[in-house]
Amino acid sequence: MSGTYLGKEWSSLEHIFKIYDLEDVKTILFFAKLYEGIVVNHKAEEAENKRKAEQRKTKAAGGGKTYTHNVRG
């Protein structure tokens, strides 16, 4: 798994519409997909901001590289 969110699995939605006897399926599906897009974009922005913050933190700490020298004389 790459950790990338690819979207919801919508195959069972038809059964839910039948259970609740929903008639305007197109409108409901439109708003459900719209909401999903908003949530996915928000999560992607959060992940990008977190990645950039970690990158800044690493650079501020001296590049993130630590060297250990064991010198015996």
N, CA, C and O of each residue as an XYZ file, in Angstrom:
292
protein
N       0.837     -1.182      0.000
C       0.000      0.000      0.000
C       0.880      1.244      0.000
O       1.885      1.311      0.708
N       0.495      2.205     -0.789
C       1.295      3.412     -0.905
C       0.921      4.456      0.138
O       1.667      5.416      0.334
N      -0.207      4.296      0.809
C      -0.656      5.285      1.761
C      -1.488      6.377      1.120
O      -1.931      7.297      1.807
N      -1.709      6.293     -0.176
C      -2.505      7.279     -0.892
C      -3.959      6.860     -0.874
O      -4.296      5.721     -1.197
N      -4.812      7.788     -0.495
C      -6.241      7.510     -0.446
C      -6.806      7.588     -1.858
O      -6.666      8.615     -2.522
N      -7.436      6.527     -2.319
C      -7.956      6.488     -3.678
C      -9.460      6.668     -3.742
O     -10.024      6.641     -4.835
N     -10.116      6.846     -2.644
C     -11.548      7.080     -2.651
C     -12.323      5.963     -1.999
O     -11.780      4.908     -1.671
N     -13.590      6.214     -1.821
C     -14.474      5.227     -1.200
C     -14.877      4.166     -2.208
O     -14.798      4.365     -3.420
N     -15.302      3.054     -1.683
C     -15.831      1.969     -2.501
C     -17.349      2.134     -2.482
O     -17.972      1.972     -1.432
N     -17.946      2.450     -3.615
C     -19.338      2.867     -3.706
C     -20.292      1.760     -4.165
O     -21.465      2.051     -4.400
N     -19.857      0.532     -4.300
C     -20.698     -0.513     -4.895
C     -21.923     -0.862     -4.053
O     -22.936     -1.284     -4.612
N     -21.869     -0.705     -2.752
C     -23.015     -1.057     -1.904
C     -24.026      0.079     -1.762
O     -25.043     -0.072     -1.086
N     -23.753      1.188     -2.383
C     -24.629      2.355     -2.261
C     -26.026      2.088     -2.812
O     -27.012      2.591     -2.274
N     -26.114      1.316     -3.859
C     -27.418      0.983     -4.442
C     -28.320      0.304     -3.417
O     -29.511      0.605     -3.345
N     -27.772     -0.592     -2.637
C     -28.551     -1.299     -1.613
C     -29.022     -0.331     -0.521
O     -30.141     -0.451     -0.022
N     -28.180      0.610     -0.160
C     -28.566      1.599      0.848
C     -29.716      2.454      0.334
O     -30.659      2.743      1.070
N     -29.634      2.857     -0.928
C     -30.724      3.638     -1.506
C     -32.036      2.861     -1.489
O     -33.094      3.436     -1.234
N     -31.975      1.561     -1.759
C     -33.190      0.734     -1.744
C     -33.733      0.573     -0.328
O     -34.944      0.643     -0.117
N     -32.851      0.358      0.637
C     -33.274      0.170      2.027
C     -34.028      1.393      2.534
O     -35.074      1.266      3.169
N     -33.490      2.578      2.249
C     -34.112      3.807      2.727
C     -35.126      4.385      1.738
O     -35.680      5.460      1.972
N     -35.366      3.684      0.651
C     -36.344      4.073     -0.366
C     -36.098      5.510     -0.842
O     -37.013      6.333     -0.887
N     -34.851      5.782     -1.193
C     -34.472      7.104     -1.674
C     -34.730      7.192     -3.173
O     -34.431      6.261     -3.921
N     -35.279      8.303     -3.596
C     -35.669      8.446     -4.996
C     -34.691      9.281     -5.813
O     -34.399      8.931     -6.957
N     -34.185     10.362     -5.262
C     -33.312     11.264     -6.014
C     -31.850     10.827     -5.869
O     -31.044     11.496     -5.224
N     -31.542      9.708     -6.477
C     -30.231      9.079     -6.324
C     -29.123      9.964     -6.898
O     -28.059     10.086     -6.290
N     -29.351     10.570     -8.036
C     -28.313     11.377     -8.684
C     -27.884     12.558     -7.808
O     -26.693     12.843     -7.686
N     -28.839     13.229     -7.210
C     -28.513     14.384     -6.367
C     -27.765     13.950     -5.111
O     -26.788     14.586     -4.714
N     -28.218     12.882     -4.498
C     -27.559     12.384     -3.283
C     -26.136     11.934     -3.601
O     -25.204     12.233     -2.854
N     -25.972     11.226     -4.692
C     -24.645     10.760     -5.088
C     -23.740     11.947     -5.431
O     -22.551     11.932     -5.112
N     -24.294     12.966     -6.074
C     -23.523     14.157     -6.398
C     -22.945     14.788     -5.131
O     -21.752     15.083     -5.067
N     -23.800     14.995     -4.120
C     -23.328     15.634     -2.902
C     -22.401     14.724     -2.099
O     -21.487     15.214     -1.435
N     -22.614     13.432     -2.147
C     -21.721     12.498     -1.454
C     -20.323     12.549     -2.075
O     -19.324     12.569     -1.354
N     -20.250     12.569     -3.395
C     -18.956     12.633     -4.076
C     -18.298     14.005     -3.876
O     -17.078     14.100     -3.746
N     -19.103     15.048     -3.852
C     -18.587     16.391     -3.603
C     -17.951     16.460     -2.216
O     -16.845     16.977     -2.059
N     -18.651     15.939     -1.218
C     -18.132     15.912      0.153
C     -16.853     15.079      0.237
O     -15.893     15.471      0.900
N     -16.847     13.945     -0.430
C     -15.661     13.092     -0.421
C     -14.463     13.840     -1.001
O     -13.360     13.758     -0.462
N     -14.674     14.564     -2.092
C     -13.592     15.330     -2.700
C     -13.039     16.387     -1.764
O     -11.829     16.602     -1.702
N     -13.926     17.046     -1.038
C     -13.493     18.069     -0.084
C     -12.648     17.445      1.022
O     -11.602     17.981      1.388
N     -13.101     16.318      1.549
C     -12.373     15.643      2.628
C     -11.017     15.146      2.135
O     -10.012     15.309      2.828
N     -10.977     14.549      0.958
C      -9.723     14.030      0.416
C      -8.723     15.163      0.198
O      -7.549     15.029      0.543
N      -9.184     16.281     -0.373
C      -8.284     17.415     -0.595
C      -7.770     17.987      0.726
O      -6.600     18.355      0.830
N      -8.632     18.061      1.723
C      -8.220     18.567      3.033
C      -7.154     17.659      3.647
O      -6.150     18.144      4.169
N      -7.370     16.352      3.586
C      -6.395     15.404      4.148
C      -5.068     15.484      3.404
O      -4.006     15.385      4.019
N      -5.118     15.663      2.084
C      -3.889     15.779      1.297
C      -3.126     17.041      1.680
O      -1.900     17.015      1.792
N      -3.838     18.139      1.881
C      -3.196     19.379      2.299
C      -2.571     19.233      3.686
O      -1.463     19.717      3.919
N      -3.266     18.575      4.599
C      -2.709     18.339      5.939
C      -1.433     17.515      5.857
O      -0.446     17.827      6.522
N      -1.451     16.467      5.045
C      -0.272     15.607      4.907
C       0.893     16.387      4.297
O       2.038     16.227      4.719
N       0.603     17.223      3.316
C       1.652     18.021      2.688
C       2.229     19.027      3.672
O       3.444     19.219      3.716
N       1.380     19.669      4.459
C       1.855     20.616      5.468
C       2.702     19.923      6.523
O       3.708     20.469      6.975
N       2.300     18.733      6.910
C       3.071     17.970      7.897
C       4.431     17.579      7.327
O       5.444     17.644      8.024
N       4.450     17.174      6.058
C       5.709     16.800      5.415
C       6.650     17.994      5.338
O       7.845     17.872      5.606
N       6.103     19.151      4.971
C       6.934     20.350      4.880
C       7.452     20.772      6.252
O       8.598     21.204      6.370
N       6.624     20.653      7.290
C       7.061     20.992      8.644
C       8.192     20.074      9.093
O       9.157     20.532      9.704
N       8.081     18.800      8.800
C       9.144     17.854      9.149
C      10.425     18.174      8.394
O      11.525     18.060      8.936
N      10.271     18.576      7.138
C      11.435     18.931      6.332
C      12.124     20.170      6.900
O      13.352     20.212      6.974
N      11.352     21.175      7.301
C      11.923     22.376      7.908
C      12.610     22.045      9.224
O      13.680     22.573      9.529
N      11.987     21.166      9.998
C      12.548     20.768     11.293
C      13.883     20.055     11.094
O      14.833     20.286     11.842
N      13.951     19.201     10.098
C      15.177     18.465      9.803
C      16.285     19.413      9.363
O      17.430     19.276      9.793
N      15.950     20.372      8.509
C      16.954     21.333      8.052
C      17.454     22.199      9.206
O      18.643     22.509      9.274
N      16.560     22.591     10.110
C      16.937     23.428     11.248
C      17.841     22.677     12.218
O      18.628     23.293     12.937
N      17.734     21.369     12.242
C      18.531     20.568     13.165
C      19.884     20.196     12.573
O      20.589     19.353     13.128
N      20.249     20.800     11.474
C      21.567     20.532     10.902
C      21.537     19.505      9.797
O      22.525     18.805      9.576
N      20.458     19.404      9.121
C      20.409     18.499      7.983
C      19.964     17.096      8.318
O      19.804     16.265      7.424
N      19.763     16.822      9.571
C      19.261     15.511      9.949
C      20.317     14.426     10.013
O      20.010     13.270     10.305
N      21.573     14.796      9.738
C      22.624     13.787      9.766
C      23.375     13.898     11.083
O      23.759     14.989     11.507
N      23.573     12.789     11.702
C      24.384     12.760     12.927
C      25.530     11.804     12.692
O      25.361     10.699     12.176
N      26.690     12.261     13.085
C      27.880     11.436     12.915
C      28.423     11.077     14.289
O      28.538     11.930     15.169
N      28.744      9.849     14.454
C      29.318      9.388     15.692
C      30.725      8.894     15.390
O      30.926      8.022     14.545
N      31.674      9.457     16.083
C      33.056      9.062     15.877
C      33.580      8.427     17.151
O      33.624      9.064     18.203
N      33.960      7.224     17.053
C      34.585      6.533     18.173
C      36.087      6.537     17.924
O      36.603      5.785     17.098
N      36.755      7.386     18.644
C      38.187      7.517     18.447
C      38.896      6.916     19.673
O      38.658      7.307     20.816
N      39.746      5.982     19.389
C      40.552      5.395     20.459
C      42.016      5.707     20.184
O      42.514      5.508     19.076
N      42.661      6.175     21.167
C      44.007      6.603     20.927
C      45.011      5.886     21.611
O      46.195      6.188     21.462
